[in-house]
Amino acid sequence: MLKGIAASSGVVVAKVFKYEHPVFTIEKQEEPKEVALEKFHNALERSKEDITKIKEKAAGRLSPEELAIFDAHLMVAEDPEFADQVEAMINNDGVSAAYAVDQVANQFVTMFESLEDPYFKERAADIKDVTYRIKCHLMGVKIPDLSLINEEVIIVANDLTPSDTAQLDKQFAKGFVTEVGGRTSHSAIMARSLEIPAIVGCTGILKACQNDDCLALNALDGTVIVNPAEDVIKDYAEKAAKYAEEKEELKKLKNAASVSVDGHHVELVGNIGTPKDAQGVLDNGGEGVGLYRTEFLYMNSNELPTEEEQFEAYKAVLEAMNPRPVVVRTLDIGGDKKLPYLPIPEEMNPFLGYRAIRLCLDRTDIFRTQVRALLRASVYGDLRIMFPMIATINEFRAAKAIVKEEEANLRAEGVAVSDNYQVGMMVEIPAAAILADQFAKEADFFSIGTNDLIQYSMAADRMSKPVSYLYQPLNPSILRLVKLTIDGAHKEGKWCGMCGEMAGDEIAVPVLLGLGLDEFSMSATSILKARRMVRKLNYEDAKKLADEALTLCRAEEVEELVKKTVK
């Protein structure tokens, strides 16, 4: 038995199909410049054709949101920065096309893998996927075709690229298990869209099984059993039937109210990264967008996005969600998240450095462009502008002043701006949580960013494995900071949401409800499960549960209390 991360829910038993990409080494070799350049351009064109064909074949199985991944892949293949660097290396160093592609690709991948945000890390997977295809064409290596599978199997691989996953036919591909990956990887996202059970980050699975072995996959808890006994197979069949029944029940909650047994209403909304993600929130019964990460506009561009480009993106989301609210986080980049076209000084501790609102208040030219685009889009829906990484009242006042100045400028230009947009802030720095009652006098709302709040409170980098045990959302110290924030907002008649991973955690939901959280923002696929939990709870009982949790001293005690109290 092995354990991994349950990335796409389901239970299935089938035989193993081991899928391994051809491995090859690219040595440094010289090649005539004209020959290398021609080879590179040919391989690039063939790769673009491949990506287009894969997208066309997947069109009937994937949603527009998932198909957009291949638009991102085409952007990588058509990225002039990538092509320019490869051509420069060929021209300046006289190396082979394959070596130049390999070196430039490694530089791009390293840059994106070093970023903290898991969504940005997945951009590295896009670059790997596309450049591996280019290198295969240059080396004359055939890429395996998963679309040729014609029997029921569970695919076992080191990793699956978006191109691989798009070729899966769920009639035959009953599930997959990979050695690496996380819940936010493209393969995991696409598996959820295809409704194929998937477990990622399952170390040792390739060594543990062979082709045609029997595999029992429980993608509800991340368990994989190789060559299970008959009684285990029977047990998994029962689990599969129960899960299918549960899925049908959850679908009934799509249009249901997010209200407790005793009538207390909360908002369950979704986190998105691109305009195309809005449809996934609606499909899962989301009541709005609680976090629109605007960084993707900047990461998917070779230069700072223009006001017009940003306006179109914000307008698309607001129109898609109207009349539901949309919380847009202003640019949260800098420090650990770097843009190739925006030089930022190296820092000893980038997590605590020049980033987010700190960068925006320094580079007001960048900030004002985004603010203008947001205000112009405000007339198309219910816009809520949110500043990240606020530590002091002065920072919030300075950022809000820029918003008001640009509103006045737009109105003077004869441009329409909504009279009802809100301006709020993320609470992710302990100093802001402690002073929440004062911030609430000036902000229209709070949204608690628990991922950073936890790592700053625990002084523990959440990307560091040796200290990962300190990532404790249910630690009473974190719960007390959450309570301070919620109470501070409510004291001034303002609402408080949460957009960290904690908001979609079924164990955390009862405590957060009891603490008085108004809005829970999470990945779209978590919304219906959270709604089911809220509808089972009694708000008054949840308040008592939260009060007791605040008196405890360990996260484990809080989890035990929730499990004991919430049947």
Backbone torsions as a table, in degrees:
resi	resn	phi	psi	omega
1	MET	NA	134.0	178.1
2	LEU	-123.9	157.7	179.1
3	LYS	-121.5	142.5	175.3
4	GLY	-142.5	-160.1	-179.9
5	ILE	-102.4	121.3	177.9
6	ALA	-69.5	110.7	-173.8
7	ALA	-103.8	-29.2	177.8
8	SER	-144.8	115.9	-167.5
9	SER	-64.0	149.2	176.2
10	GLY	152.3	166.2	178.2
11	VAL	-134.1	131.1	-176.5
12	VAL	-155.7	150.6	173.1
13	VAL	-126.2	128.4	179.1
14	ALA	-162.5	175.2	-178.9
15	LYS	-85.8	159.9	-173.8
16	VAL	-81.4	136.5	167.6
17	PHE	-123.0	105.4	-179.0
18	LYS	-80.4	127.4	-177.1
19	TYR	-120.1	115.2	-178.2
20	GLU	-129.2	128.6	178.0
21	HIS	-70.1	142.9	174.5
22	PRO	-58.2	134.6	179.4
23	VAL	-107.0	131.7	177.9
24	PHE	-144.5	154.6	179.7
25	THR	-106.2	135.3	178.8
26	ILE	-108.6	109.2	179.4
27	GLU	-86.2	157.9	176.1
28	LYS	-73.1	118.8	-179.6
29	GLN	-136.1	151.0	175.1
30	GLU	-86.2	152.0	179.4
31	GLU	-155.1	139.2	178.2
32	PRO	-53.7	135.8	-174.3
33	LYS	-54.5	-45.9	-177.1
34	GLU	-62.1	-40.6	179.9
35	VAL	-65.9	-46.4	-178.4
36	ALA	-63.0	-43.3	-179.4
37	LEU	-64.0	-41.9	179.1
38	GLU	-64.8	-42.8	178.3
39	LYS	-60.2	-44.9	-178.5
40	PHE	-61.0	-48.4	-177.8
41	HIS	-64.5	-38.3	177.6
42	ASN	-64.7	-45.3	-179.4
43	ALA	-64.4	-36.6	179.2
44	LEU	-64.4	-46.0	-179.8
45	GLU	-64.6	-42.6	179.3
46	ARG	-63.5	-37.0	179.4
47	SER	-66.9	-40.9	176.6
48	LYS	-61.5	-41.8	178.3
49	GLU	-63.0	-42.5	177.8
50	ASP	-57.9	-48.6	-176.4
51	ILE	-62.3	-42.1	178.5
52	THR	-62.0	-41.7	-179.9
53	LYS	-66.8	-41.9	179.1
54	ILE	-61.6	-42.5	178.9
55	LYS	-62.1	-43.2	-179.7
56	GLU	-63.6	-41.5	-179.9
57	LYS	-67.3	-31.5	-177.0
58	ALA	-86.7	-7.5	-172.2
59	ALA	-57.1	-33.4	-178.6
60	GLY	-79.6	-15.3	-174.0
61	ARG	-107.8	-26.5	-175.7
62	LEU	-108.0	152.7	177.2
63	SER	-76.6	164.9	175.9
64	PRO	-54.6	-33.9	179.8
65	GLU	-61.4	-46.8	-179.4
66	GLU	-72.2	-37.3	179.1
67	LEU	-62.7	-26.4	179.6
68	ALA	-62.7	-20.7	176.5
69	ILE	-57.8	-36.1	-177.9
70	PHE	-77.6	-23.5	170.2
71	ASP	-66.2	-39.2	177.0
72	ALA	-63.6	-38.2	178.4
73	HIS	-65.9	-39.7	176.8
74	LEU	-64.8	-35.3	177.1
75	MET	-62.5	-38.7	177.5
76	VAL	-64.1	-47.2	-178.5
77	ALA	-64.8	-28.2	-178.1
78	GLU	-100.0	6.1	-176.9
79	ASP	-66.9	114.0	-178.6
80	PRO	-62.8	-29.9	178.8
81	GLU	-63.0	-43.8	178.6
82	PHE	-63.9	-51.1	-178.4
83	ALA	-61.7	-41.8	-179.5
84	ASP	-61.0	-41.3	-178.7
85	GLN	-68.8	-38.9	177.4
86	VAL	-64.2	-47.4	-179.0
87	GLU	-63.1	-39.0	179.0
88	ALA	-63.4	-40.4	-179.8
89	MET	-66.3	-40.9	177.9
90	ILE	-63.6	-46.3	-176.9
91	ASN	-69.5	-39.3	-175.1
92	ASN	-83.9	-35.8	-173.3
93	ASP	-107.1	-11.7	179.2
94	GLY	66.5	27.9	-177.8
95	VAL	-90.2	169.7	179.5
96	SER	-69.2	157.5	178.8
97	ALA	-60.9	-42.1	-177.9
98	ALA	-62.3	-42.2	-179.3
99	TYR	-67.0	-41.9	180.0
100	ALA	-63.3	-44.6	178.6
101	VAL	-61.6	-44.5	-178.2
102	ASP	-60.6	-45.7	-177.6
103	GLN	-67.4	-46.2	-179.2
104	VAL	-66.2	-41.5	178.8
105	ALA	-60.2	-42.7	-179.8
106	ASN	-62.0	-37.2	178.6
107	GLN	-64.0	-45.9	-179.8
108	PHE	-63.9	-44.5	-178.3
109	VAL	-62.6	-45.1	-179.9
110	THR	-58.9	-41.6	-179.2
111	MET	-61.0	-47.3	-176.2
112	PHE	-74.9	-33.0	179.4
113	GLU	-69.3	-20.7	-179.3
114	SER	-79.9	-8.2	-177.6
115	LEU	-77.3	149.7	-176.6
116	GLU	-74.8	-42.7	-173.2
117	ASP	-67.5	124.4	-177.8
118	PRO	-59.4	-30.3	179.3
119	TYR	-66.8	-38.1	178.4
120	PHE	-72.3	-34.8	177.1
121	LYS	-57.1	-35.1	-178.3
122	GLU	-69.4	-16.9	173.6
123	ARG	-63.2	-32.0	176.8
124	ALA	-61.5	-37.8	178.8
125	ALA	-63.6	-38.0	177.0
126	ASP	-60.8	-46.8	-178.1
127	ILE	-64.4	-42.0	177.5
128	LYS	-59.6	-45.8	-177.2
129	ASP	-59.5	-51.6	-176.4
130	VAL	-66.9	-46.1	-175.8
131	THR	-72.5	-28.5	173.5
132	TYR	-62.7	-41.0	178.6
133	ARG	-62.9	-44.0	178.7
134	ILE	-61.4	-43.8	-179.1
135	LYS	-65.6	-37.9	177.5
136	CYS	-60.6	-43.5	177.9
137	HIS	-63.5	-38.8	180.0
138	LEU	-69.0	-33.1	-177.0
139	MET	-92.5	-4.6	-178.6
140	GLY	71.8	30.1	-178.5
141	VAL	-99.7	132.3	-179.7
142	LYS	-83.2	131.3	178.4
143	ILE	-88.0	127.9	-179.5
144	PRO	-59.0	149.3	-176.8
145	ASP	-114.7	106.4	-178.2
146	LEU	-71.4	-16.9	-178.7
147	SER	-70.2	-10.4	-179.1
148	LEU	-85.3	-7.8	178.8
149	ILE	-62.1	130.3	-176.2
150	ASN	-130.4	23.9	174.9
151	GLU	-145.0	160.4	-176.2
152	GLU	-70.8	121.7	-177.9
153	VAL	-144.3	163.6	165.7
154	ILE	-110.6	123.6	-176.9
155	ILE	-83.3	131.1	178.0
156	VAL	-117.2	125.0	-175.6
157	ALA	-149.6	163.9	172.5
158	ASN	-65.8	-44.6	176.2
159	ASP	-159.2	159.3	174.1
160	LEU	-121.3	129.0	177.9
161	THR	-80.8	165.0	173.6
162	PRO	-55.5	-37.1	178.3
163	SER	-62.5	-41.1	177.9
164	ASP	-61.9	-51.6	-174.2
165	THR	-62.9	-35.1	-178.7
166	ALA	-65.6	-22.4	-177.9
167	GLN	-87.0	-5.1	-176.9
168	LEU	-73.2	134.4	174.1
169	ASP	-104.3	114.1	-173.2
170	LYS	-64.8	-12.7	174.4
171	GLN	-64.7	-32.6	-177.7
172	PHE	-113.3	-37.7	178.5
173	ALA	-82.9	97.5	-173.9
174	LYS	-85.1	-11.9	179.0
175	GLY	175.6	171.3	172.0
176	PHE	-148.2	154.9	178.1
177	VAL	-131.9	131.4	177.9
178	THR	-124.2	153.3	178.4
179	GLU	-68.4	-37.1	-174.6
180	VAL	-119.6	177.6	175.3
181	GLY	110.2	168.0	178.6
182	GLY	-141.1	179.1	-176.3
183	ARG	-64.3	-22.5	-177.7
184	THR	-95.1	0.3	179.5
185	SER	-66.6	152.5	-178.3
186	HIS	-59.1	-39.3	-179.0
187	SER	-63.2	-37.2	178.3
188	ALA	-68.1	-43.3	179.7
189	ILE	-61.6	-43.9	-178.3
190	MET	-70.8	-33.2	176.1
191	ALA	-62.5	-39.8	178.2
192	ARG	-66.1	-37.6	178.4
193	SER	-66.0	-41.7	179.6
194	LEU	-78.3	-10.5	-176.6
195	GLU	60.0	43.9	174.0
196	ILE	-103.0	123.4	177.9
197	PRO	-57.5	135.0	-177.5
198	ALA	-145.7	139.6	173.7
199	ILE	-124.8	129.9	179.7
200	VAL	-118.6	168.6	178.8
201	GLY	62.0	33.1	-178.5
202	CYS	-97.6	84.7	-175.4
203	THR	-62.1	131.0	175.7
204	GLY	93.8	-2.2	-175.3
205	ILE	-66.2	-34.8	-179.0
206	LEU	-64.9	-39.0	179.0
207	LYS	-74.4	-28.7	-172.1
208	ALA	-77.7	-16.8	-176.3
209	CYS	-137.0	162.2	177.8
210	GLN	-124.4	164.4	174.5
211	ASN	-53.2	137.1	177.0
212	ASP	76.7	-1.5	168.9
213	ASP	-62.0	157.4	174.6
214	CYS	-89.1	137.8	-178.4
215	LEU	-130.0	129.3	174.5
216	ALA	-104.8	120.3	-173.7
217	LEU	-117.7	118.6	176.1
218	ASN	-111.2	93.8	-177.9
219	ALA	-86.9	21.5	170.6
220	LEU	-94.3	-36.4	179.5
221	ASP	-121.5	3.1	175.9
222	GLY	83.4	18.6	-177.6
223	THR	-94.8	136.6	174.4
224	VAL	-126.4	131.4	178.0
225	ILE	-121.5	125.0	-179.9
226	VAL	-90.3	131.3	-178.8
227	ASN	48.2	62.9	-177.5
228	PRO	-69.4	155.4	176.0
229	ALA	-71.5	164.6	-177.2
230	GLU	-58.2	-40.3	-179.2
231	ASP	-66.3	-31.1	177.1
232	VAL	-69.7	-41.5	178.5
233	ILE	-60.3	-42.6	179.0
234	LYS	-63.9	-42.3	179.7
235	ASP	-62.0	-41.3	-179.6
236	TYR	-67.9	-34.4	177.8
237	ALA	-63.5	-39.8	178.0
238	GLU	-67.5	-40.8	177.6
239	LYS	-61.3	-41.7	-178.9
240	ALA	-62.3	-42.8	-179.6
241	ALA	-65.4	-41.4	-179.8
242	LYS	-65.7	-39.4	-180.0
243	TYR	-66.3	-41.8	179.2
244	ALA	-60.2	-39.9	179.1
245	GLU	-65.7	-42.0	-180.0
246	GLU	-63.5	-39.9	179.7
247	LYS	-60.5	-42.7	179.1
248	GLU	-64.5	-36.5	178.5
249	GLU	-67.2	-40.9	-179.3
250	LEU	-62.3	-38.0	-179.4
251	LYS	-58.3	-29.6	-179.7
252	LYS	-67.3	-17.4	-176.9
253	LEU	-90.8	1.2	-175.4
254	LYS	-54.2	-44.1	-177.4
255	ASN	-105.4	12.3	-179.1
256	ALA	-79.7	159.4	178.2
257	ALA	-77.7	145.3	175.5
258	SER	-89.1	78.9	-172.3
259	VAL	-134.7	139.3	-179.1
260	SER	-73.5	171.0	-179.0
261	VAL	-56.7	-35.8	-178.1
262	ASP	-98.7	20.6	168.0
263	GLY	90.1	14.0	178.7
264	HIS	-88.1	123.4	-175.7
265	HIS	-99.5	137.1	171.6
266	VAL	-127.9	165.9	177.2
267	GLU	-103.6	130.5	174.8
268	LEU	-110.4	113.9	-173.5
269	VAL	-127.9	173.5	-173.2
270	GLY	-115.3	154.9	172.0
271	ASN	-93.9	135.4	178.3
272	ILE	-133.9	161.0	178.0
273	GLY	-119.6	-22.5	179.8
274	THR	-138.5	161.5	177.8
275	PRO	-56.3	-32.8	-178.0
276	LYS	-66.4	-23.0	-178.8
277	ASP	-70.1	-18.0	-176.5
278	ALA	-60.1	-35.3	-178.7
279	GLN	-63.3	-36.9	178.4
280	GLY	-62.5	-36.5	176.9
281	VAL	-64.3	-45.3	179.9
282	LEU	-65.1	-40.9	-179.1
283	ASP	-62.4	-26.0	-178.9
284	ASN	-102.7	19.2	175.0
285	GLY	75.2	21.2	179.1
286	GLY	-66.6	144.1	-177.6
287	GLU	-96.5	11.4	179.5
288	GLY	156.6	-171.6	175.2
289	VAL	-114.5	123.1	-178.5
290	GLY	-97.3	-12.3	177.5
291	LEU	-158.1	110.9	171.6
292	TYR	-106.2	108.7	-179.5
293	ARG	-78.9	105.5	-174.9
294	THR	-79.8	-4.9	-178.5
295	GLU	-57.9	-29.3	-177.0
296	PHE	-60.6	-32.1	177.4
297	LEU	-60.6	-34.1	-177.7
298	TYR	-86.3	-37.1	-178.5
299	MET	-71.6	-31.1	-177.9
300	ASN	-92.8	26.1	-178.4
301	SER	-135.4	155.2	178.3
302	ASN	-94.1	-0.2	177.6
303	GLU	-155.5	168.9	179.4
304	LEU	-57.6	127.5	-179.8
305	PRO	-63.7	141.7	-177.7
306	THR	-74.6	167.1	176.1
307	GLU	-58.3	-41.3	-177.9
308	GLU	-66.8	-43.1	178.8
309	GLU	-61.7	-42.5	179.5
310	GLN	-67.6	-42.8	179.0
311	PHE	-55.6	-45.2	-178.8
312	GLU	-63.3	-39.3	180.0
313	ALA	-67.4	-45.6	-178.8
314	TYR	-67.7	-40.5	178.3
315	LYS	-59.9	-42.9	-178.5
316	ALA	-59.7	-42.3	-179.4
317	VAL	-70.3	-45.4	-179.2
318	LEU	-61.9	-41.2	178.5
319	GLU	-66.9	-41.7	-179.0
320	ALA	-63.4	-36.3	-175.2
321	MET	-93.6	-16.5	-175.5
322	ASN	-52.4	131.0	9.2
323	PRO	-93.5	14.0	-178.6
324	ARG	-70.7	150.4	-178.8
325	PRO	-72.0	150.7	176.3
326	VAL	-131.5	115.9	176.5
327	VAL	-94.2	117.5	-178.8
328	VAL	-107.0	120.4	176.7
329	ARG	-83.6	126.3	177.5
330	THR	-67.8	168.4	-169.7
331	LEU	-46.3	118.3	179.6
332	ASP	-115.6	78.2	-176.3
333	ILE	-143.2	164.4	-177.8
334	GLY	116.1	167.6	-178.0
335	GLY	65.7	-104.6	-178.4
336	ASP	-81.9	-21.6	179.9
337	LYS	-102.2	104.6	-174.8
338	LYS	-109.2	150.0	174.2
339	LEU	-109.9	135.6	-177.4
340	PRO	-58.0	-30.3	-175.1
341	TYR	-97.2	5.6	-178.7
342	LEU	-128.0	92.5	-177.1
343	PRO	-61.9	128.8	178.1
344	ILE	-130.5	133.7	-177.7
345	PRO	-62.9	145.0	176.0
346	GLU	-66.6	143.1	-179.5
347	GLU	-132.5	151.4	178.4
348	MET	-65.7	-38.0	-178.9
349	ASN	-134.2	82.0	-174.7
350	PRO	-63.1	-25.4	179.0
351	PHE	-62.5	-26.7	-178.5
352	LEU	-109.4	17.9	-170.3
353	GLY	-109.0	-140.5	-172.8
354	TYR	-81.7	92.7	-174.7
355	ARG	-155.4	168.6	172.3
356	ALA	51.8	-128.6	-175.1
357	ILE	-64.8	-24.9	-179.9
358	ARG	-66.9	-42.4	176.2
359	LEU	-67.0	-44.0	-176.5
360	CYS	-64.0	-36.7	179.2
361	LEU	-75.7	-18.0	175.3
362	ASP	-87.3	-44.0	178.4
363	ARG	-102.2	70.7	-175.4
364	THR	-65.7	-20.3	176.7
365	ASP	-62.5	-42.3	178.2
366	ILE	-67.7	-44.4	-176.5
367	PHE	-64.9	-43.8	-177.7
368	ARG	-64.0	-36.3	177.8
369	THR	-61.1	-44.9	179.6
370	GLN	-66.7	-42.5	-179.0
371	VAL	-61.8	-43.7	179.1
372	ARG	-60.5	-44.0	-179.9
373	ALA	-62.2	-41.2	179.8
374	LEU	-65.1	-45.6	-178.3
375	LEU	-65.3	-37.5	176.7
376	ARG	-63.4	-36.2	-178.8
377	ALA	-77.9	-15.2	-172.3
378	SER	-59.5	-25.2	-177.6
379	VAL	-75.2	-6.8	-176.9
380	TYR	-98.1	4.7	179.4
381	GLY	176.3	-162.3	-177.8
382	ASP	-98.5	89.7	-174.6
383	LEU	-89.0	136.5	173.1
384	ARG	-130.3	113.4	-177.8
385	ILE	-88.4	132.6	-176.0
386	MET	-128.7	128.5	178.5
387	PHE	-92.2	131.3	177.6
388	PRO	-90.8	155.7	169.3
389	MET	64.2	34.2	177.6
390	ILE	-76.9	128.6	179.4
391	ALA	-115.1	-28.8	-175.4
392	THR	-131.7	158.4	176.3
393	ILE	-59.9	-39.5	-178.9
394	ASN	-60.5	-39.3	178.2
395	GLU	-62.3	-45.8	-179.1
396	PHE	-62.9	-44.1	-179.4
397	ARG	-62.2	-40.9	-178.8
398	ALA	-65.0	-43.1	180.0
399	ALA	-66.4	-43.4	-179.4
400	LYS	-66.2	-34.8	179.3
401	ALA	-62.8	-38.5	178.2
402	ILE	-64.8	-40.4	177.5
403	VAL	-59.8	-46.4	-178.1
404	LYS	-66.4	-37.7	178.2
405	GLU	-63.3	-44.6	-178.9
406	GLU	-69.9	-31.2	174.7
407	GLU	-62.2	-45.3	179.5
408	ALA	-62.9	-40.7	179.1
409	ASN	-62.1	-44.6	-179.0
410	LEU	-64.5	-44.0	-179.7
411	ARG	-63.0	-37.9	178.4
412	ALA	-65.0	-29.3	178.0
413	GLU	-82.6	-2.7	-179.5
414	GLY	84.1	17.4	-179.6
415	VAL	-93.9	132.6	-178.8
416	ALA	-71.0	138.1	174.9
417	VAL	-134.9	139.0	179.3
418	SER	-63.3	147.3	175.8
419	ASP	-87.7	-5.6	-170.3
420	ASN	-116.9	9.6	-180.0
421	TYR	-69.5	154.7	179.5
422	GLN	-112.2	156.1	176.1
423	VAL	-127.2	117.1	-178.4
424	GLY	-133.1	-165.1	-175.3
425	MET	-148.0	153.6	170.5
426	MET	-81.7	141.3	172.9
427	VAL	-109.1	100.9	-178.0
428	GLU	-133.9	-3.3	176.9
429	ILE	-110.7	128.5	-177.6
430	PRO	-50.9	-36.0	179.9
431	ALA	-59.3	-37.3	179.3
432	ALA	-71.4	-38.3	179.1
433	ALA	-63.8	-41.8	-178.1
434	ILE	-67.0	-31.3	-178.5
435	LEU	-102.3	21.9	-174.3
436	ALA	-57.3	-37.1	-178.2
437	ASP	-62.6	-29.7	178.3
438	GLN	-81.9	-42.1	177.3
439	PHE	-59.5	-36.0	-175.7
440	ALA	-66.0	-17.3	176.5
441	LYS	-72.9	-18.3	-174.3
442	GLU	-119.0	-23.3	-179.5
443	ALA	-96.3	147.8	177.8
444	ASP	-79.3	-23.4	-179.4
445	PHE	-164.3	164.5	172.0
446	PHE	-119.5	151.2	165.8
447	SER	-135.1	120.9	-174.0
448	ILE	-82.8	120.0	176.4
449	GLY	-93.5	90.9	-170.3
450	THR	-68.6	-29.9	-177.6
451	ASN	-57.5	-49.4	179.0
452	ASP	-77.0	-37.1	-179.8
453	LEU	-57.1	-40.4	-179.5
454	ILE	-68.1	-46.8	-176.1
455	GLN	-69.3	-32.1	177.8
456	TYR	-73.9	-36.7	179.9
457	SER	-69.2	-37.8	-177.2
458	MET	-90.6	-3.9	-175.5
459	ALA	52.6	44.8	-175.4
460	ALA	-137.2	116.4	177.3
461	ASP	-62.7	117.7	-175.5
462	ARG	-71.7	-8.5	176.2
463	MET	-91.9	-2.6	-177.8
464	SER	-94.9	117.6	-177.8
465	LYS	-61.8	-43.4	-177.6
466	PRO	-58.8	-26.9	-179.5
467	VAL	-112.6	17.2	-178.0
468	SER	-63.6	-21.2	179.2
469	TYR	-65.3	-16.7	-179.5
470	LEU	-87.0	-2.4	174.4
471	TYR	-80.7	90.8	-171.2
472	GLN	-125.8	86.6	-180.0
473	PRO	-57.6	-32.6	-176.1
474	LEU	-93.7	9.3	175.5
475	ASN	-62.5	131.5	-177.2
476	PRO	-54.4	-28.6	178.3
477	SER	-64.9	-38.9	177.6
478	ILE	-69.1	-42.9	179.7
479	LEU	-60.5	-35.5	179.1
480	ARG	-67.6	-38.1	176.7
481	LEU	-66.5	-37.9	177.2
482	VAL	-63.4	-43.4	180.0
483	LYS	-64.2	-43.1	177.4
484	LEU	-56.1	-41.8	-177.8
485	THR	-67.3	-48.1	-179.2
486	ILE	-63.1	-46.2	-179.3
487	ASP	-63.4	-38.5	179.2
488	GLY	-62.0	-41.9	178.5
489	ALA	-65.0	-48.6	-175.6
490	HIS	-65.0	-30.6	179.6
491	LYS	-60.1	-31.1	-179.5
492	GLU	-103.9	11.9	178.0
493	GLY	73.9	23.1	-179.3
494	LYS	-103.8	159.8	179.4
495	TRP	-96.7	155.5	-178.8
496	CYS	-131.6	127.8	177.0
497	GLY	-115.4	-176.5	176.2
498	MET	-144.7	131.6	-177.8
499	CYS	-123.4	14.5	174.9
500	GLY	-86.8	174.7	-179.2
501	GLU	-56.4	-30.8	-176.5
502	MET	-57.7	-31.9	-175.3
503	ALA	-62.5	-27.3	-178.9
504	GLY	-101.6	7.3	-178.8
505	ASP	-82.7	117.4	-175.9
506	GLU	-60.5	-28.5	177.7
507	ILE	-72.9	-34.1	-177.1
508	ALA	-80.4	-27.7	-174.0
509	VAL	-52.8	-48.3	-179.2
510	PRO	-58.9	-39.4	-179.9
511	VAL	-68.4	-44.7	-179.2
512	LEU	-64.3	-38.5	175.9
513	LEU	-59.9	-46.4	-179.0
514	GLY	-66.0	-28.5	177.8
515	LEU	-76.5	-11.4	176.2
516	GLY	98.1	14.8	179.2
517	LEU	-58.8	133.7	-175.9
518	ASP	-90.6	-33.2	-173.8
519	GLU	-137.0	132.0	179.8
520	PHE	-115.0	115.6	-179.6
521	SER	-110.9	130.6	-171.2
522	MET	-151.7	177.7	174.4
523	SER	-64.1	145.9	-173.1
524	ALA	-54.2	-37.6	-175.2
525	THR	-72.1	-9.4	178.9
526	SER	-93.9	-10.7	-170.9
527	ILE	-61.7	-47.9	-175.6
528	LEU	-66.7	-35.9	177.3
529	LYS	-66.4	-40.1	178.1
530	ALA	-65.7	-38.5	178.8
531	ARG	-63.9	-41.8	178.4
532	ARG	-59.7	-42.3	179.8
533	MET	-64.4	-47.0	-179.5
534	VAL	-58.4	-42.1	-176.2
535	ARG	-70.9	-14.6	177.0
536	LYS	-87.3	-20.5	-169.6
537	LEU	-90.0	154.3	170.9
538	ASN	-103.9	123.6	-174.3
539	TYR	-60.1	-42.6	-179.6
540	GLU	-63.0	-39.7	176.9
541	ASP	-67.5	-37.2	179.4
542	ALA	-64.1	-36.2	178.0
543	LYS	-63.7	-40.4	178.0
544	LYS	-65.8	-40.5	178.1
545	LEU	-60.1	-46.7	-179.2
546	ALA	-63.7	-41.5	178.8
547	ASP	-59.8	-42.0	179.4
548	GLU	-68.4	-39.2	-179.9
549	ALA	-59.7	-36.0	-178.9
550	LEU	-68.5	-17.1	-179.8
551	THR	-89.7	-9.7	-176.9
552	LEU	-82.9	173.2	-177.1
553	CYS	-122.1	-6.5	-178.8
554	ARG	-133.4	147.3	178.7
555	ALA	-60.7	-38.4	-179.0
556	GLU	-61.3	-35.4	179.1
557	GLU	-67.8	-37.9	179.4
558	VAL	-66.0	-45.1	-180.0
559	GLU	-61.4	-42.7	178.8
560	GLU	-62.2	-41.6	179.5
561	LEU	-61.8	-44.7	-179.3
562	VAL	-62.4	-47.0	-177.9
563	LYS	-63.4	-35.4	-179.9
564	LYS	-73.1	-36.5	-174.5
565	THR	-83.0	-40.6	-175.3
566	VAL	-100.2	104.8	-178.2
567	LYS	-80.8	NA	NA
